[in-house]
């Protein structure tokens, strides 16, 4: 992965993790070749970020799942119901599992969406971005 314009947009946690993994592999290949160009404190930061993101929902995501999520949310095409890019990014990064988490991620949720659509939106997220720690279907806990 190559960054062409650093200020052109926001990256999801998945993209950051993929970039760090690519850089790590590249650095390991360079170390085998005998070149060593990375400062130790930069390695520490990269290691800590990889450790944090490896334990977050983005560790199990794939580009196919992200595309599936975007496609699923495209059905909310109404003027007020359309998700902003930053909201979609927050959903990707945080992977909300409860009504409360979802309403915190989507700005002015009560004005833009019907409260009864919360379970439908959460089902879309659960279907598009499955996680290892999700409860089996029918055993969901209401937080």
N, CA and C of each residue as an Amber inpcrd file, in Angstrom:
protein
   429
   0.8440000  -1.1640000   0.0000000   0.0000000   0.0000000   0.0000000
   0.8900000   1.2280000   0.0000000   0.5680000   2.1750000  -0.8700000
   1.3570000   3.3900000  -0.9890000   0.4560000   4.5880000  -0.7840000
   0.9040000   5.5260000   0.0380000   0.1470000   6.7470000   0.2810000
   0.5900000   7.7720000  -0.7480000  -0.3330000   8.1910000  -1.6160000
   0.0050000   9.1350000  -2.6760000  -0.1740000  10.5610000  -2.1910000
  -1.2920000  10.8550000  -1.5410000  -1.5450000  12.1840000  -0.9980000
  -1.9730000  12.0110000   0.4450000  -1.1510000  12.3910000   1.3780000
  -1.3940000  12.1420000   2.8000000  -2.6250000  12.8580000   3.3220000
  -3.0310000  13.9470000   2.7090000  -4.1550000  14.7260000   3.2170000
  -5.4240000  14.5480000   2.3960000  -5.5070000  13.5230000   1.5850000
  -6.6480000  13.3810000   0.6860000  -7.8800000  12.7650000   1.3430000
  -7.7530000  12.1170000   2.4780000  -8.9160000  11.5230000   3.1200000
  -8.5540000  10.8380000   4.4140000  -9.5760000  10.3250000   5.0610000
  -9.3770000   9.6330000   6.3290000  -9.2130000   8.1440000   6.0740000
  -8.4310000   7.4980000   6.9250000  -8.2110000   6.0620000   6.8100000
  -8.9770000   5.3440000   7.9100000  -9.4810000   4.1920000   7.5760000
 -10.1170000   3.3610000   8.5970000  -9.0230000   2.6390000   9.3730000
  -9.3820000   2.1000000  10.5250000  -8.4230000   1.3270000  11.3170000
  -7.9130000   0.1360000  10.5210000  -8.7770000  -0.4750000   9.7060000
  -8.3660000  -1.5970000   8.8660000  -7.2480000  -1.1750000   7.9170000
  -7.4110000  -0.0060000   7.2770000  -6.4070000   0.4690000   6.3330000
  -5.0890000   0.7930000   7.0290000  -5.1650000   1.3650000   8.2300000
  -3.9550000   1.6670000   8.9910000  -3.2330000   0.3710000   9.3590000
  -3.9870000  -0.6150000   9.8220000  -3.3810000  -1.9030000  10.1850000
  -2.7440000  -2.5740000   8.9610000  -3.4180000  -2.5330000   7.8260000
  -2.8680000  -3.1130000   6.6020000  -1.5840000  -2.3910000   6.1930000
  -1.5750000  -1.0700000   6.3060000  -0.3860000  -0.2920000   5.9680000
   0.7750000  -0.6380000   6.8950000   0.5100000  -0.7220000   8.1880000
   1.5670000  -1.0680000   9.1440000   2.0950000  -2.4860000   8.9090000
   1.2140000  -3.4160000   8.5920000   1.6530000  -4.7870000   8.2990000
   2.5220000  -4.8300000   7.0390000   2.1340000  -4.0480000   6.0250000
   2.9370000  -3.9790000   4.7940000   4.3160000  -3.3860000   5.0790000
   4.3460000  -2.3190000   5.8720000   5.6200000  -1.6920000   6.2050000
   6.5000000  -2.6330000   7.0190000   5.8910000  -3.4000000   7.9140000
   6.6460000  -4.3480000   8.7270000   7.2790000  -5.4100000   7.8270000
   6.5080000  -5.9310000   6.8880000   7.0310000  -6.9410000   5.9680000
   8.1510000  -6.3660000   5.1110000   7.9790000  -5.1320000   4.6670000
   9.0010000  -4.4660000   3.8630000  10.2710000  -4.2450000   4.6810000
  10.1100000  -3.8260000   5.9210000  11.2580000  -3.5880000   6.8030000
  12.0020000  -4.8940000   7.0760000  11.2490000  -5.9810000   7.2990000
  11.8900000  -7.2770000   7.5340000  12.6700000  -7.7370000   6.3100000
  12.1500000  -7.4760000   5.1290000  12.8650000  -7.8300000   3.9020000
  14.1400000  -7.0000000   3.7710000  14.0730000  -5.7230000   4.1590000
  15.2550000  -4.8630000   4.1130000  16.3010000  -5.2970000   5.1260000
  15.8610000  -5.7470000   6.3100000  16.8000000  -6.1960000   7.3380000
  17.5360000  -7.4430000   6.8840000  16.8460000  -8.3120000   6.1660000
  17.4910000  -9.5050000   5.6230000  18.5420000  -9.0900000   4.5980000
  18.2390000  -8.0410000   3.8300000  19.1790000  -7.5490000   2.8190000
  20.3260000  -6.7670000   3.4500000  20.2230000  -6.4320000   4.7350000
  21.3060000  -5.7580000   5.4260000  21.1220000  -4.2730000   5.6360000
  20.0210000  -3.6960000   5.1750000  19.7850000  -2.2690000   5.4050000
  18.8390000  -2.0880000   6.5730000  19.1400000  -1.1040000   7.3900000
  18.3120000  -0.8400000   8.5730000  18.1330000   0.6650000   8.6870000
  16.9150000   1.1620000   8.4000000  16.7020000   2.5980000   8.3040000
  15.6750000   3.1510000   9.2880000  15.0750000   2.3490000  10.1410000
  13.9770000   2.8100000  10.9740000  14.4570000   3.0840000  12.3990000
  14.0670000   4.2440000  12.9270000  14.4210000   4.6030000  14.2970000
  13.6910000   3.6830000  15.2780000  14.3280000   3.4010000  16.3860000
  13.7710000   2.4780000  17.3790000  12.4520000   2.9860000  17.9620000
  12.3560000   4.3060000  18.2210000  11.1070000   4.8250000  18.7890000
   9.9430000   4.7210000  17.7970000  10.2330000   4.7960000  16.5020000
   9.1870000   4.6000000  15.4900000   8.7100000   3.1530000  15.5050000
   9.6210000   2.2330000  15.6630000   9.2420000   0.8160000  15.7590000
   8.3460000   0.5720000  16.9700000   8.6510000   1.2330000  18.0690000
   7.8430000   1.0790000  19.2760000   6.4230000   1.5700000  19.0400000
   6.2920000   2.7330000  18.4150000   4.9640000   3.2770000  18.1170000
   4.2150000   2.3350000  17.1730000   4.8770000   1.8740000  16.1260000
   4.2420000   0.9540000  15.1830000   3.7970000  -0.3190000  15.8870000
   4.6470000  -0.8480000  16.7510000   4.3130000  -2.0750000  17.4800000
   3.0910000  -1.8720000  18.3640000   3.0460000  -0.7560000  19.1030000
   1.9130000  -0.4840000  19.9940000   0.6180000  -0.2890000  19.2060000
   0.6950000   0.3980000  18.0760000  -0.5010000   0.6110000  17.2550000
  -0.9790000  -0.7180000  16.6700000  -0.0480000  -1.5450000  16.1860000
  -0.4230000  -2.8570000  15.6520000  -1.0440000  -3.7260000  16.7400000
  -0.5060000  -3.6510000  17.9360000  -1.0460000  -4.4310000  19.0560000
  -2.4640000  -3.9830000  19.3910000  -2.6860000  -2.6660000  19.4390000
  -4.0140000  -2.1350000  19.7380000  -5.0110000  -2.4990000  18.6330000
  -4.6330000  -2.2460000  17.3890000  -5.5480000  -2.5180000  16.2830000
  -5.7690000  -4.0150000  16.0800000  -4.7850000  -4.8320000  16.4320000
  -4.9370000  -6.2780000  16.3240000  -5.9940000  -6.8300000  17.2560000
  -6.2790000  -6.1000000  18.3430000  -7.3070000  -6.5230000  19.2910000
  -8.6320000  -5.8130000  19.0460000  -8.7100000  -4.9760000  18.0340000
  -9.9320000  -4.2240000  17.7440000 -10.7260000  -4.9290000  16.6420000
 -11.9480000  -4.4760000  16.3680000 -12.7730000  -5.1120000  15.3310000
 -12.1430000  -5.1220000  13.9430000 -11.2520000  -4.1900000  13.6670000
 -10.6790000  -4.1120000  12.3130000  -9.7720000  -5.2930000  11.9890000
  -9.3150000  -6.0120000  12.9980000  -8.3950000  -7.1260000  12.7670000
  -9.0440000  -8.2520000  11.9630000 -10.3690000  -8.3520000  12.0170000
 -11.0540000  -9.4280000  11.3030000 -11.7670000  -8.9280000  10.0410000
 -11.5700000  -7.6650000   9.6890000 -12.2380000  -7.1160000   8.5140000
 -11.4530000  -7.4210000   7.2490000 -12.1570000  -7.3390000   6.1270000
 -11.5400000  -7.5240000   4.8160000 -12.1340000  -6.4890000   3.8620000
 -11.4620000  -6.2020000   2.7710000 -12.0230000  -5.2540000   1.8000000
 -13.3950000  -5.6910000   1.2830000 -13.6020000  -6.9970000   1.1650000
 -14.8920000  -7.5170000   0.7030000 -16.0070000  -7.1690000   1.7020000
 -15.7110000  -7.3040000   3.0000000 -16.6940000  -6.9770000   4.0320000
 -17.0090000  -5.4790000   4.0390000 -15.9990000  -4.6570000   3.8530000
 -16.1960000  -3.2090000   3.8380000 -17.0780000  -2.8190000   2.6590000
 -16.8250000  -3.3990000   1.4940000 -17.6550000  -3.1260000   0.3210000
 -19.0920000  -3.5940000   0.5520000 -19.2490000  -4.7350000   1.2100000
 -20.5820000  -5.2650000   1.5170000 -21.3310000  -4.3100000   2.4500000
 -20.6320000  -3.7530000   3.4350000 -21.2590000  -2.8080000   4.3590000
 -21.7040000  -1.5410000   3.6290000 -20.8440000  -0.9950000   2.7790000
 -21.1930000   0.2080000   2.0150000 -22.4040000  -0.0480000   1.1350000
 -22.4270000  -1.1990000   0.4920000 -23.5490000  -1.5540000  -0.3800000
 -24.8460000  -1.7020000   0.4250000 -24.7550000  -2.3190000   1.5940000
 -25.9400000  -2.5090000   2.4320000 -26.4990000  -1.1790000   2.9150000
 -25.6270000  -0.2360000   3.2050000 -26.0960000   1.0730000   3.6710000
 -26.5550000   1.9690000   2.5320000 -26.2950000   1.5840000   1.2930000
 -26.7370000   2.4010000   0.1630000 -28.2550000   2.4300000   0.0460000
 -28.9440000   1.4850000   0.6940000 -30.4100000   1.4970000   0.6280000
 -31.0110000   2.6360000   1.4390000 -30.2250000   3.2100000   2.3430000
 -30.6710000   4.3900000   3.0850000 -30.3020000   5.6270000   2.2790000
 -31.0290000   5.8420000   1.1740000 -30.6860000   6.9280000   0.2620000
 -31.4740000   8.2020000   0.4850000 -32.3780000   8.2030000   1.4530000
 -33.1460000   9.4080000   1.7160000 -32.2360000  10.5580000   2.1040000
 -32.6720000  11.7640000   1.8710000 -31.8750000  12.9550000   2.1770000
 -31.3600000  12.9490000   3.6070000 -32.2390000  12.6360000   4.5500000
 -31.8310000  12.6750000   5.9530000 -31.2260000  11.3590000   6.4190000
 -31.5260000  10.2630000   5.7220000 -31.0720000   8.9520000   6.1880000
 -29.7130000   8.5390000   5.6520000 -29.1840000   9.2600000   4.7180000
 -27.9000000   8.8790000   4.1510000 -26.8010000   9.0940000   5.1910000
 -25.9480000   8.0820000   5.3460000 -24.8480000   8.1890000   6.3020000
 -23.7330000   9.0520000   5.7270000 -23.1600000   9.8830000   6.5840000
 -21.9960000  10.6610000   6.1760000 -20.7790000   9.7370000   6.1420000
 -19.7680000  10.1230000   5.3860000 -18.5620000   9.3000000   5.2830000
 -17.9250000   9.0810000   6.6470000 -17.9200000  10.1000000   7.4720000
 -17.3020000   9.9710000   8.7960000 -18.0940000   9.0050000   9.6780000
 -19.4170000   8.9600000   9.5130000 -20.2320000   8.0160000  10.2760000
 -19.9630000   6.5830000   9.8320000 -19.8410000   6.3840000   8.5380000
 -19.5140000   5.0550000   8.0250000 -18.1310000   4.6210000   8.5160000
 -17.2050000   5.5640000   8.5490000 -15.8670000   5.2740000   9.0490000
 -15.9110000   4.8770000  10.5250000 -16.7010000   5.5850000  11.3120000
 -16.8410000   5.2540000  12.7350000 -17.4820000   3.8700000  12.9100000
 -18.4540000   3.5480000  12.0860000 -19.0790000   2.2190000  12.1610000
 -18.0520000   1.1420000  11.8340000 -17.2270000   1.3850000  10.8180000
 -16.1670000   0.4310000  10.4720000 -15.1730000   0.2700000  11.6170000
 -14.7730000   1.3840000  12.2150000 -13.7530000   1.3510000  13.2630000
 -14.2610000   0.7820000  14.5770000 -15.4690000   1.1650000  14.9650000
 -15.9780000   0.8050000  16.2900000 -16.8440000  -0.4440000  16.2850000
 -17.4810000  -0.7170000  15.1480000 -18.3430000  -1.8980000  15.0010000
 -19.3760000  -1.9600000  16.1310000 -20.2970000  -0.9630000  16.1900000
 -21.2760000  -0.9200000  17.2910000 -22.1560000  -2.1670000  17.3380000
 -22.4810000  -2.5850000  18.5790000 -23.2990000  -3.7840000  18.7730000
 -24.5870000  -3.5010000  19.5280000 -24.7770000  -2.2820000  19.9920000
 -25.9960000  -1.9740000  20.7470000 -26.6150000  -0.6820000  20.2230000
 -27.8760000  -0.4770000  20.5930000 -28.5820000   0.7420000  20.1890000
 -27.8490000   1.9840000  20.6830000 -27.3560000   1.9300000  21.8940000
 -26.6780000   3.0830000  22.4840000 -25.4090000   3.4150000  21.7000000
 -24.6090000   2.4070000  21.4130000 -23.3770000   2.6450000  20.6460000
 -23.7010000   3.2170000  19.2670000 -24.7350000   2.7040000  18.6360000
 -25.1090000   3.1620000  17.3020000 -25.5660000   4.6140000  17.3260000
 -26.3940000   4.9760000  18.3000000 -26.8790000   6.3560000  18.3580000
 -25.7660000   7.3420000  18.6960000 -24.7140000   6.8690000  19.3380000
 -23.5690000   7.7360000  19.6090000 -22.7060000   7.9470000  18.3690000
 -22.6940000   6.9820000  17.4730000 -21.8710000   7.0610000  16.2670000
 -22.5600000   7.8980000  15.1870000 -23.8680000   7.7700000  15.0660000
 -24.6100000   8.4800000  14.0180000 -25.1620000   9.7840000  14.5900000
 -24.7210000  10.8760000  14.0090000 -25.1170000  12.2000000  14.4710000
 -26.6250000  12.4140000  14.2780000 -27.2580000  12.9770000  15.2970000
 -28.6970000  13.2730000  15.2820000 -29.5180000  12.0700000  14.8260000
 -29.2410000  10.9340000  15.4000000 -29.8920000   9.6880000  14.9930000
 -31.4070000   9.7910000  15.0740000 -31.9130000  10.3480000  16.1640000
 -33.3600000  10.4020000  16.3750000 -34.0660000  11.2500000  15.3220000
 -33.4140000  12.2920000  14.8120000 -34.0310000  13.1390000  13.8000000
 -33.9130000  12.5310000  12.3920000 -32.8430000  11.8070000  12.1400000
 -32.5860000  11.2950000  10.7970000 -33.1600000   9.9080000  10.5530000
 -33.2270000   9.0850000  11.5860000 -33.7000000   7.7140000  11.4470000
 -34.8280000   7.4590000  12.4290000 -35.6600000   6.4990000  12.0890000
 -36.6920000   6.0490000  13.0100000 -36.0160000   5.1630000  14.0550000
 -36.3810000   5.3310000  15.3200000 -35.7660000   4.5440000  16.3930000
 -35.9640000   3.0500000  16.1580000 -37.0600000   2.6840000  15.5180000
 -37.3070000   1.2670000  15.2470000 -36.3570000   0.6930000  14.1910000
 -35.6160000   1.5620000  13.5030000 -34.6570000   1.0730000  12.5010000
 -33.3220000   0.6690000  13.1240000 -33.1380000   0.9190000  14.4150000
 -31.8970000   0.5450000  15.1070000 -31.5740000  -0.9460000  14.9560000
 -32.5060000  -1.8450000  15.2570000 -32.1900000  -3.2740000  15.1030000
 -31.8480000  -3.6480000  13.6570000 -32.5010000  -3.0170000  12.6960000
 -32.2200000  -3.2960000  11.2880000 -30.7960000  -2.8570000  10.9240000
 -30.3990000  -1.6770000  11.3810000 -29.0500000  -1.1700000  11.1040000
 -28.0060000  -2.0460000  11.7870000 -28.2710000  -2.4290000  13.0290000
 -27.3380000  -3.3010000  13.7480000 -27.2260000  -4.6630000  13.0770000
 -28.3240000  -5.1510000  12.5150000 -28.2920000  -6.4320000  11.7950000
 -27.4450000  -6.3190000  10.5310000 -27.5350000  -5.1830000   9.8530000
 -26.7070000  -4.9490000   8.6660000 -25.2310000  -4.9680000   9.0500000
 -24.9080000  -4.2940000  10.1400000 -23.5160000  -4.2410000  10.6080000
 -23.0420000  -5.6340000  10.9960000 -23.8710000  -6.3530000  11.7410000
 -23.5120000  -7.6960000  12.2070000 -23.3220000  -8.6450000  11.0200000
 -24.1600000  -8.4910000   9.9870000 -24.0690000  -9.3560000   8.8170000
 -22.8320000  -9.0310000   7.9640000 -22.5690000  -7.7380000   7.7700000
 -21.4640000  -7.3230000   6.9060000 -20.1080000  -7.4280000   7.5880000
 -20.0650000  -7.1900000   8.9040000 -18.8010000  -7.1960000   9.6440000
 -18.8650000  -8.1820000  10.8000000 -18.8900000  -9.4660000  10.5220000
 -18.9700000 -10.4340000  11.6240000 -17.7210000 -10.3820000  12.4990000
 -17.9320000 -10.6620000  13.7910000 -16.8250000 -10.6770000  14.7540000
 -16.8250000 -12.0040000  15.4880000 -15.6810000 -12.3850000  15.9940000
 -15.5490000 -13.6230000  16.7500000 -16.2980000 -13.5690000  18.0730000
 -16.4450000 -12.3670000  18.6380000 -17.0810000 -12.2430000  19.9430000
 -18.5650000 -11.9040000  19.8580000 -19.1720000 -12.0430000  18.6750000
 -20.6170000 -11.8300000  18.5350000 -21.3710000 -12.9900000  19.1580000
 -22.4780000 -12.6960000  19.8500000 -23.2980000 -13.7970000  20.3510000
 -23.9950000 -14.4840000  19.1880000 -24.2720000 -15.7810000  19.2970000
 -25.0030000 -16.4790000  18.2310000 -26.3740000 -15.8460000  18.0080000
 -26.9170000 -16.0140000  16.8340000 -28.2180000 -15.4310000  16.4930000
 -29.2650000 -15.8980000  17.4990000 -30.0510000 -14.9460000  17.9820000
 -31.1040000 -15.2610000  18.9470000 -30.6630000 -15.1540000  20.3960000
 -29.3640000 -15.0190000  20.6180000 -28.8560000 -14.9080000  21.9840000
 -28.2660000 -13.5340000  22.2520000 -28.7380000 -12.5340000  21.5370000
 -28.2110000 -11.1850000  21.7060000 -28.6630000 -10.6180000  23.0310000
 -27.7580000  -9.8950000  23.6650000 -28.1050000  -9.2610000  24.9320000
 -28.4140000  -7.8050000  24.6800000 -29.4530000  -7.2940000  25.3000000
 -29.8140000  -5.8950000  25.1740000 -29.0760000  -5.1150000  26.2420000
 -28.1750000  -4.2530000  25.7860000 -27.3750000  -3.4700000  26.7330000
 -28.0780000  -2.2000000  27.0900000
